[in-house]
Amino acid sequence: MKKKNTISALLGLLILAVVIAFVLFLYWKSQYIPSGPLKIDYGDYVSEMADNIYRSETQRFGIQIPAGWTVEESGKRVSISPPSIVNGRAFLIEVTQLSSEEYKAAREATGEAVRVFDEQRDVAGFEHAEKFKISSELGTDETVLFITLPEKKVILNYHEFNEAHQQILQSFQFLD
């Protein structure tokens, strides 16, 4: 009788281990892992906006725009806006001279409920970049990719789980 209980317990633990392994496998398989920026030849596009391609000659970057989205550039800020609020909020690109710590402090100073969290220094596909999230007073989280270049800092502000924002992020690249 004791042997049957031991075998049943071992068999139960084995089944539990297999189920846990299967659930972990499914989780890791469905997890989003950025593959890095897409390589698009932005050199062929001579205008600021053509064929859903936007290139900023002044800030020296190019991106691919989802169909129906619009681009508005004002100074050192570029806003890529969806056709309607149903598609989410704008993807923002900003050029600054602030360090990442100064930028985080300035954002946190905008309100009591605003805070920086989930900071990552090693970002797949981007060199000299850090990624962090900023909670807002509205309760929504923004993801910020802060890229440090020798002559300037570039801030990409987006929603991590918005498919169109992921497409824009993957197409982002600096022009030579």
N, C-alpha and C positions, 0 to 999 in steps of 0.2 A: 504494500500500500504506500509506503514511504517513497519507494522508487518511482511509482506512478506520479505522485505529487511533484517530485523533483523533475521528472521528464516534462510534465505539463508546465511547470514554471519556466524551465529552459526554453521550451517551445514557444511559450507566450512572450518571453524576452526577445527571442529571435524574430518573431513576427513583428513586434513593436519596433525593433531596430530596422527591419526592412521598410516598414511604413515611414519611419522618420527619415531614412535615407532617401526614399522616393519623394517625399515632400520637399526636402532640401534640394534635391536634383531639380524638381519643377521650379522652385523659387529661383535658383541660380540661373536656370535656362531662360526664364522670363525677365530677369533683371536687365535694365538698360545699362549698357556699357558703351560709352562713346568711342567710336572708332577713329576719331580725329577728323580734322577738316577735310572736306571733299576738295579735290584738286580741279579747279575750273580755270580755264585760260581766260582771264579777264582782259588780257591785252588786245583781244579782237574787238572789244567794245569801245567805240570812240566817244559816245555820248554818255552823259551822267546816268541815263536810264534807258535801257533797250532790252527787249526780249526777257523781261523779268530779271534782268541783271542790273545791279546798281553798283557803280564804282565812284568812290569819292577821291577825286584827284588831290584835293587839298589835304585830306587826312590819310590818303594812300591805303585804302582798303577796298575790297569788293565783296559783295554778297549776292546771293540769289534770292529773289523775292517770290513768295507764294502768289499764285494767280489771284488777282483782285485786291491785293494789299497795296497800300500807297506809301510813298517815302516823302518825308519832309525834313529838310536840313535847315538848321538855324544855328549859325556859328559853329561851335564845336560839338553839336549834338545832332544826331540823326535818329528820327523816329520812324519805325516801320509799323504802320497801323493796319489792322484788319478791316475788311469791308463792313463789319458790323460788330456790335458788342458781344454777340453770340459766339464769335470766333475768339474771344479773349481780349486781352489788352495789348498795347503796343510793345514791340521789341525795341529797346533803346540802346544806342551806341553813343558813348560820350568820351571825349578826349579831355584829359585833365593834367595838371601838374602836381596834384595832391598825391601823397603816398597812400598806400592802402590803409594804413592805420589812421591817417588824417581823414580819409574818406569815410571810414567806418565811424569814427568819432562824430563827424559832421552829420551823418545819417541818424545816429543814435540821439543826437541833440535836438532833432526835429520834433520829438514827442516822447511822452512817458512810456508808451507801450511799444516803442520802436527799439528793437535790439538785434544785434548781430549774433549768429550762431552757426554751427556746423561748418567750421572753417577747415579747408583742405588746401595744403600747400602744393601737392603733387597732382596736376590735372592732366589726364590722358589727352594727348593730341595738341597740347599747348605748352610751349616753353615759357619760363619766367612768368607763370600765371598762378593765381590762387583763386579758389572758388569759395563762396560763403553765401549764406542765406540771410535775409533781413526780414524780420516780421514787421508788419505795419500796424498802424492804429486801427485799420479796418479789419485786421485779423488775417490778412492774406500774406503769403510769403513770396518774396522775390528772390531769385537766384542771381548772384552777381559773379561774373568772371572778370577778374581784375588782372590785366596783362601789363607788365612793366617792360617798357622799351627804354633804351638809353635816352632818347629825346623827348618821350612823352609816355603817358599812361593811358590805356584804353580800357573803358568799362563797358561790358556787355551786360545789360540788365534784362532778364527774361523770366518766364515761368517754365520751370524745368519739365513739367508734365504736359505742356502744350506741344502738340505734334508739329505745328507750323513753326513755333519758336525753335524746336530742335532742328528742323530743316534749315532755317536761317543760320543757326549756330554752326552747323556742319559745313555750310558753304562759306563762312567767313574766312577771309585770308587777306594778309597784307600784300600790297603790290610792290613789286621790285623797284 
